[in-house]
Amino acid sequence: MQKYNYGRQSIDNDDIDAVLSVLKSDYLTCGPKIKEFENAVCQYTGAKYCVAVSNATAGLHIAALAIGLRPGDEAITSPITFLSSANCMCFTGATPTFADIDEQTANIDPEEIRRKITSKTKAVIPVHFAGQSCDMAKIYDIAKQNNLFVIEDAAHAIGSEYKGDKVGSCRYSDMTVFSFHPVKTITTGEGGAVTTNSKELYDKLCALRAHGTHKDGEMQNTWEYEMRELGYNYRMTEMQAALGISQLKKIDKFKKRRREIVAFYNKELRLPHLIEKDFSDACFHLYPILVENRRDFYFKAKEKGLNLQVHYIPVHTQPYYARFGYKKGDYPKAEAYYEKCISLPLYPSLTDEDLMEIVRRIKDIL
Ligand SMILES: *Cc1c(COP(=O)(O)O)cnc(C)c1O
């Protein structure tokens, strides 16, 4: 029986050739492919600057450091996200806080953000869940009224648009962070990128990616460099960058197929699913449905060769987060969503026959 995962990478011969040619070249890291990939991401998203990093978690970490997040500060994100969106706050010693979701999109609700702002709040990290952009104009408005930085967690959302702008353009944010993990829309194996329109933030991100080192002025012509803050080694390799360049060329094709699959499931299954808002043109990363007995559904699907996944266990319910005083019941909409959600297979290489087969198996379970 053919097995289907909820997501998987799409790698073709062009991708393989791109990586092989780097392996035969002079540079495996710190070479020309990184800059080329960063330029391609800028070109695609419309952002001025891009910093490629080893993964999105690293990108979120240095983005949080670049805005000066530190102990005593608070930042706000969604409970329905992967751990990194909140963990990046903890890395800096800041206190993670959450704002509940809008049930239609499972995205953070701007009005809930407003309610959670305190005198300590320094930033908000909206997450574009399943690939659909949050209502960024509203979030940016609230952020500017309260002097907050905005970092978009766009791990799901490369290729997506908000009101005609590409996610990553940073029109309504200070920085946007992408992930290129294999289940995401384009992949570099592990990898991520941070886009920004601020030269100041760009310079900080570059230094933080490379141990906090700077090489400016006369130093550019010598062996010298200066470490001016504590940074990390969060670089991407040349092989990854070459794969990223090749993958990015296919993103519009990927997006078209992902949207076709979502439309097919909506029409054929007619199960409760996310609603796409008028401002959104999403490159969908996930197709979550809501089912009544989710644990049962999960195991029955597994017996039928469908390896589904749940996105996400609300972050504030994780044992580690109890130290901040969070408990079950704090974010009722997020928790109600979690009780029923489960993500169906969604990736570009699924054929029409695959989709009909998947729908057949799901109808069998229901
Ligand atoms: C995948 C993901 C991340 C982390 O990405 P990595 O590249 O694996 O570090 C962060 N946030 C969200 C919402 C994600 O889905």
The ligand as an SDF file (V2000), in Angstrom:
LIG
                    3D

 15 15  0  0  0  0  0  0  0  0999 V2000
    9.6020   24.8190   11.0580 C   0  0  0  0  0  0  0  0  0  0  0  0
    9.2740   26.0080   11.8920 C   0  0  0  0  0  0  0  0  0  0  0  0
   10.2550   26.7380   12.5870 C   0  0  0  0  0  0  0  0  0  0  0  0
   11.6680   26.2680   12.7310 C   0  0  0  0  0  0  0  0  0  0  0  0
   12.3080   26.0740   11.5430 O   0  0  0  0  0  0  0  0  0  0  0  0
   13.7400   25.3460   11.5040 P   0  0  0  0  0  0  0  0  0  0  0  0
   14.2890   25.7740   10.1850 O   0  0  0  0  0  0  0  0  0  0  0  0
   13.4860   23.8840   11.5900 O   0  0  0  0  0  0  0  0  0  0  0  0
   14.5420   25.8570   12.6410 O   0  0  0  0  0  0  0  0  0  0  0  0
    9.8810   27.9040   13.2220 C   0  0  0  0  0  0  0  0  0  0  0  0
    8.6020   28.3250   13.2210 N   0  0  0  0  0  0  0  0  0  0  0  0
    7.6310   27.6380   12.5960 C   0  0  0  0  0  0  0  0  0  0  0  0
    6.2370   28.1750   12.6050 C   0  0  0  0  0  0  0  0  0  0  0  0
    7.9340   26.4500   11.9270 C   0  0  0  0  0  0  0  0  0  0  0  0
    6.9610   25.7490   11.3350 O   0  0  0  0  0  0  0  0  0  0  0  0
  1  2  1  0
  2  3  1  0
  2 14  2  0
  3  4  1  0
  3 10  2  0
  4  5  1  0
  5  6  1  0
  6  7  2  0
  6  8  1  0
  6  9  1  0
 10 11  1  0
 11 12  2  0
 12 13  1  0
 12 14  1  0
 14 15  1  0
M  END
$$$$
